Amino acid sequence: MAEPRPVRWAVLGAANIFRANFLPSLRAAGGGQVVAVGSRDRRRAGELLAREEVECRISDYPGALSADDIDAVYVALPNTLHVEWAGAALSAGKAVLCEKPLGVDLPEVEELVNRARGARTPLWEAFAFPFHRQYLRAEEVISAGEIGELREVVSHFHFPVRRPDNIRWSRELAGGALNDVGCYPVHLAALLFREVPGRALVSTTTAASGVDLETSGLLEYTAGLRLLFSSGLARSRDTTTRLVGTEGSLELTDPFHPGAHDTFELRVAGRPGKRERLMTDEPTFAPLLRHIHEVLREGAAPRHLAIHDSIPTAQALEWVRAAASREPGR
């Protein structure tokens, strides 16, 4: 039997995440190809594609969306452009994978999710970790009651951003630690708790550009559930996370972008710890892209669509922003 036709991708934005994450993951996932790139700087996009040995059309954003030979669009643009261009891609009848966060605040996310609910094609927010084998194993352990009842998520996401011209430092483009990496622990808690917090205590440190350099805090949910998180763009990489239950805990060295060296350890009082390595060095987006290809080529049921997962995370992030704005001295 002949192989199904590859899923044909258009990419909006020739940013580093396209080169470093999307392209290697697309090659590892199989079943897809980039046929168009939309960029404001066609020369720069052409140079990047030549280095990566990718042959495809280069156009502006509308040109990339309007072509008939596009099945899916990856929106890799600055945060302030996500709603506009992910919405345009949905209106053009394309499946959409949009970088996180979907919008810069809750109203923007609600606007885009509402458009997705009325669209013919699916929308995913580019959190890849729920598709990883490690996360699926964590769900199994929690559902089986091996750590008792889940009560607390303690999670960090830090890495240093050295270049002063990095887009993450731009206040106008909604950069900063919370939008770039703090959203990961918040999304993890939203998936595991399936609730919206009712109280937040937050501390922030502001960079010279006006964005948050570090944001940390406590989000309290009902029935004693809580998220303790910290995020930042100034210190060495740290993604350590503990999922704490009434009888034990899961400790993960990296729940968000795990590789073959990362560990997953089950600890229960009175028993030896059980450590597993569940990942390979496959690029982090590969399981997500493989799932999207299965949905679009084979009709598989979609999982973790934005219409289901993105609003609770956006609501929690709104709690964090509101609490940060109430900090003394702000």
DAGI-V903433 format. One line per field, one symbol per residue. phi: phi as a letter, one per 20 degrees, with the letter a starting at -180 (. if undefined). Layout:
phi: ???
This chain:
phi: .ffffffeddddodeffffedffffffffmnbbedbcdbfcffffffffffelddafcbeffffeeffedebcdedeggfdfffeffffffendfcddgefgbebfgffffffffffeeececdeeeeffefgfffffgfffffmfdmefcbddbcbcaedeffefffeeffdmfofffecfffgffgffffelbdfdbbcccccdfffoeffbccrcdddflmfbddcbbadcdfgbcfbcdddfdrbddcfbfecfcfefdcceccgncffddcddddefgfegfffffgffffedmfffclfffddefgfffffffffffffeggnd
